[in-house]
Amino acid sequence: MTAATRTALRARIDAFTFHGESQPALRDVTLSVTPGSLTAVLGGSGSGKSTLGKLLAAWLRAGQAGEFRGSLELDGTRLEFAGAPGDPRINPAEWSRRVAFVPQDAASMLSTVRATVAEELAFGLELRATPREDMLRAVERTAARTGLSGLLDRDPATLSGGELRRLAVGCAVITEPDMLILDEPLGSLDAAGAARIEDLVRSLCMAGTGVVLLSQSADRLAREATHWTVLDAGTVTAAGAPAQLIGSAELEHAGVLVPGTHRPDAGAVPGPGPASPAVPGPRSAALEPCLELCGVGFGYGQDQRRRGTGPRQRVLRDVDLAVHQGEIIAVTGPNGAGKSTLLRQFNGLLRPTEGDVRVCGRSIAGVPVGTVAASVGLLFQHPRDQLFERTVLREAAFGLRQLFGKAEAEDRARAALTAVGLSVAAGAFHPAELPASQQRLLALATVLAREPAVLALDEPTVGLDRHGLERLGRAVDDAAARGTAVVMVTHDLAYARATAHRILELDGGSLREL
């Protein structure tokens, strides 16, 4: 199929309002995507980017998800919507043959019923009755393009966050859609993984696929787009070429990150100088570290779904680490290196096969995870894994009443929500109703409210706009000022250099200082 015959996608959204809401999530939005083009939709948290992407891909449908007034046009066929019972109905299966969507939460795209990466990649082709030989060739070709060739026999449940994202992109492109919509496609990716996805997007555009990038960052890939649309509070505030908008007030107001630029008064990701993190106090020999790993080794048990050379796949090897009060440590490394595995050693979610973990001077060997959690607060890479209450306030206050009593529990919960900018949402929202970035900040608040001795953060910057990064930075700095030891796993080296006192790299199972 040539670029000239590929599908064009156009949308006019007069208003889209979710059922049960009084205000539109999107209003007065127009977008046109031509074959072979790269279009970027930029906006901060809650701007409506993900809602727009889901509407374009028919993941949200008029009548089913909310009231839609406007039009969608695909391949010259226009559907008009008036928010009435007689509106046209989109067949999502047919629509998805032409328009593929990779959500911000990459894991939510996967089937969850396939045992290997190869089977997951093939799933969409199986549904289309693709001949087996063609399917096998497509799986091999797509795996090579996304850097998954060495992981084809792995269970998707054992992949790292970055590997999962590349798998989700692979599942979308293997069917060769005319249009591809990517929501924060570089989140959780290391430098090599990000470069691979960037190259893939370029090759798709050259082959005639229209690509829509939804992002809170005007990063390198976004700057290659021919057209930018800036969303703020659900509506378009600016549109044009990147060169016209890169320094615009609209981009600034929306909270979009612009890598390589910094305004000292913005408070976002401080650069070298007075705004850099203060060096923690003297570490005398008599002062016990808040967290200490002594010769820690760890290997996953024998599992046919994981490739390895022995009965255990070694992930950590003789790791030594000491983190003192008020110290901020950043841990980086390639996807799949074991960074999340390392953090789970801190509170006993995973137990070392060799060595010892000590918290506040005491070994946690044999200590229940729930007991250790009082001293070690862990923010998961996927925040939905730790959110389960009915309201934002109840989430932040969960478990605090037993520790501090009713009055202090609510005070701590509200203070933590204020620290991350969610005080307005306290009693009004269910956690599932929040944008992904605010879910991450809410999960952070649940950890901060306990004021643990050790704060372990797994990819805390993913999906955060400039305002979110400011709140994260202040929360981390305040915790360190109280004497909390902070260890964060991140691929964002610029943020790590601006925030951490030390940066360590985990690779080959060992830690080394950068």
Helices and strands as residue ranges (DSSP letters): G 3-5, E 9-18, E 26-33, E 38-43, H 49-56, E 66-74, E 77-82, H 92-98, E 99-102, G 106-109, H 117-127, H 132-146, G 149-151, G 156-158, H 161-173, E 179-183, H 191-206, E 210-215, H 220-223, E 227-232, E 235-240, H 242-245, H 249-254, E 291-300, E 313-323, E 328-332, H 339-346, E 354-359, E 362-363, H 369-372, E 376-379, G 383-386, H 392-397, H 400-404, H 406-419, G 423-425, G 431-433, H 436-448, E 454-458, H 466-481, E 485-489, H 493-499, E 502-507, E 510-513
